[in-house]
Amino acid sequence: MQMDHVSRVGVFIAVVKAESFAGAARALGITSSAVSKQVQNLEQDLQVKLLNRTTRNVSVTEEGAVYYERAARALEDLQEAQEQIYELKSRPRGPLKISFPQSLGIKYFGQSIASFAAEYPEVELDVSLDERFVDIVNEGFDLAVRIGSLKDTSLIARRMASCPFVICASAGYLEAHGTPQKPDDLMHHNVLAFTGNSGLHEWRYQDAAGQHGQVGLSGNFKSDSGDILCRAALEGVGIAILPIFYVAEHIKNQELHAVLSSYVTSPNRDIYAVFQPNRFQSTRQRLFVDHLVSTCKQLPWES
């Protein structure tokens, strides 16, 4: 089996990723002995030892680590160049791995994602819906939709929509316990707590004059699911402080009532599409983000 230098580099990269010759062989669809031979040939070409081999596992030498870092990037560039050529002469094609926050994805983007898939059948969509904060780079996502005030400046982001937080409760709860008129009134209410982040149970806000404040909260119901907190608020358990997408329909139907509307939750939250830096933005990715942006224009709190 003849292999050129570039192919050998690809075999070496597969071994490092799989941390074994057998794993690389499975991934590449060739035999373990062929993998071993190609790595040996590459080491002879370079006149340097790239891998430490033991019966149990394979690890990179210091030179191997340096070579892997640069070579993996070079092969990615070649792959992207090939993709660009394909896309110039045909329809967008290839894989696109995306992450959405679960509830937002289901409630407001399900139809949009499905219509994109129908319009571009050669794009292989892999859509993950998860409440956790995915690691775009290490988990291999092309893009992630995130809610928040953007902190990680190593990523490239495009703002798609606002995502205000709403303080709300059922009519039954407000009748029984009174309607808070100012932030400090919340201290005397059962405020449902979100445990999905490491924040304290408190509310940070800005008033109409631009002054910032915060109030400590307490309550007898907590969850790491915004959907469950929304359900509890609908049942009259307490007051919820939730991103608008959980409660927009319920407020419209008057099943929940917004309170303290002249104050805004601080810092401001928005919905972003976030991508890896230094990555060629494929046509399929650009088209998908444009598609999301047009979907966001139709969100009930944006339109």
N, C-alpha and C positions, 0 to 999 in steps of 0.2 A: 504493500500500500504506500504509494508515493504521496508525500504531503509537502506543501510549500511552507515557508517560514511563518507566514501569517496564520496558516491553519494550526501549526504547532503552538503558536502563541495562544490561540483559542483553546487548545487542549490544556495547556498549562493553567490558564485562567479557570477553566472548568474544574481542574483538580483542586486549586486553592479554594474555590467556592464550596466544593463538596467535601473538602478536607479528607478526601480519599480517592484512590485510583478507581476503585469499584464504582463509587458514586458518580465520578466523572464519566466513566464508561457507560453507565446507564443513561445519563443525561445526553450523551453524544450518540448513543446507539452503536458503539464499537466495543471491542473486547478490552479487558483490563491490560492485557499484554501490549496491545496496540497503543494504549494511553501511555503506559510506562516507556515504551520505545520512543514515542514522539517527544516526551519530556527529556529523555536522555539525549536525543538528537539536538533538541533546543539548547541543552546545557553544553553540548559539544560545540554548537554554532557560536555560543556566547563565551565559551571557555570559562564558565563559572557555575558553581553549584547553586541551584535555585531552591531545592527542597531537601529537607531532612526526612529520611524514610525510616520508620521502624515497623515492626510487624503489626503494631496496633494502629498507628495513624501517621499522617503526613503533616509536616509543618514547614512554613517558608523560612529560608535563611534570611539574613539581613539584606543581602543582595536581591534575593527572591521577592522580598516585600517591596523594595524600591521598584523593581522591574514590574511587579504586578500592578502597583499603583498607576504607573504611566501607561502600561500596555492595555490595561482594562479601559482606561479613558480613550486611548487611541482607537481601540476596536469599537467602542461606543460611537465615536465620531464617524468611523467608516459605516457603521450601521445606519446612523442618521443621514449620512450623505446618500446612501442607497435609498432610504425612505423618501428623501426629498426628490430624488429622480423619479421614483414611482409616482409620487404625488403630482409631479409636474405633468406626467403623461396619462394619469388616470384619476379615478375617484379616490378620496381618502380611504386608507386601509390600514390594518394593523391593530395591535392591542392598545387599549386605553383603560388604565386602572384608576378608579375614582373613589374617594371616600366622602360620605355625607353624614352629618349628624342625623341620628335615626328618625326622630319625630319629624324634624323639618323635611327630611327626604321623603318620608312616607306621605305627609300631609300635602306638601306643596310642589314636590318635584317628580313624583312617580310618573305622572302622565307625560311630563316634559322629557324625561329620560327615555321612556318608551317610544315617543314620537321621533326622537333623535335616532334611536336604534332602527326604526322602520325606514327613516330617510337615508341612512348610511349603512346598508347591510354588510359592507366589507370592513367596517370598524368592529373589532372584537371588544365589546364593553365588559368590564369586570367592575361591578358596582358594590361597594361595601357600605352598609349602614350600621353605624356604631356610635354609641354615646361617648366612647373614650377618645382621647386626644391622640390620633395616630401619628407615628413618626414617618413623615412623607419619604424622607431619603432612605432610611434603613428598611422600610417596608415596601419600597419600590412603587409608591403611588405616583402617577403622572400629575394628579392634582387632588386637592382636598378642599371641600367647602367647609368654612369655619365661621363660628359666631364669636365675636369678641372685640376687644380693642387690641389692635395688632402689636405684639411685643417682639416676636422673633424676626429681627431685621435681616437674618441671613436668607430668608425666603422672599420670593417675589409674590406680591399680592395684587389682586384687582377687586376693588370694592364693588359689590353688586346691588346691595340694598341696605336700608337701615334695619335695625332689629331692637326697637325700644323694649324696655321691660315695663310690665304693667302690674300695678298693685290692685288686686280685685278680690271680691268675696261674693257669696250668694246673698240674695235679698233676705233670706231667712236668717243667716248669720248676722247681718247688719241690723236687722230688726231686734234680734235678741241681745246683741252686745254693743250696739251703737256704731256710728260711722266715724272713723278717725278724721279729724279736721287738720291736724298738723303732725309732722313726723313723730314727735315724742309720744303722741297718743298710741302709737303702735306697741309701746312697752307694756300696755295694759291689755293687749290682744293675744290670741293664740295665732302666731304667725308660723305657717308651715315652712319647714327647713329643707333646703336642697343640700344633699351630702355628696354630690358628684364632684365637687372640687374641695380644695383644702381650706377654703375661706371660712372665716368666723361667721356665726349666725348674726349678721348685722345688715343694716341697709345704709348705703352711702348715696347721698342725693345732692342735687343742686336746686336751689329755689329760683323763683322768677327773676330775682335780682342778680343771679349768678353766684350767690353765696353757697359754699359747700358745707355739708354737715353729715353726721352719721348717727345712727341710733342702734343700740344693742337690742336684739330681739329674743323672744323665748316662745316656745310652743311645745305641744305634746305629740307632734306628728312630723316625722322626717323621712326622706327617701332620696335615693340617687336617681329617681326617674321623675322628670317634669310631668309626664303623663299621669302618674299616680297622684302627684301633688294637685294637678288640675282637677282630677276626679274628686279628691278630698274636698277641694274648695267648692265644687258643684254640690257636694253632699252637705255643705254647711259646717264642715269641721273647723275651718279657720280662714285666715287671710293668706292668699298666695302672692308671691312676687315672682312673676314668670316672664320669659321672653314672649313677645306678642303672638308668635305663631301657635303657641299652645292654646291661647285664650281668645283669639280674634273672633272666631265663629260664635263662641259662647257669649261674648259681649254683644255681638250683633243681635243674637237671639234673646238678649237680656236674661240669660241664665246666670251670668256673672255681671257684677257692676264694678267699674273702675272707681278707685278712691284716690285721694291726694294727687289729682291729675295736674295740678299746677307745679308739681315737683317732678324732676326727671332723675332717673337712676344714673349714678355716676360710677365709672366713666361710661361714655356713650358706647354702645355696642353696634356693630354692623355685621353684615354677612359678606364674607370675602371668598374669592377663589384664590387658592394659594398654590404656587408651583415651586419646583426645585430651581435654584439658580443655575446658571451656566449650562442649561440643557436646551438643545434645539427645540423650539416650540413647533411641534408638528402641525400640519394643516388640520388634522382631526382634532387636536387639542384646542386649537384656536376656534374652530367651528363650534366645538362643544361649549366652550366658555361663552361665546357670542350667544349661543342658544340659551344658556342659563341666564345671561343678562337680560335677554328679551322676556324670559319667563318671569324674572324678578319684577319687571315693570308691571306685571299683572297681579302681583301680590296685593291682597285686599288693603293692607296698610300703606302701600306705596302708590296705588293707582288713585 
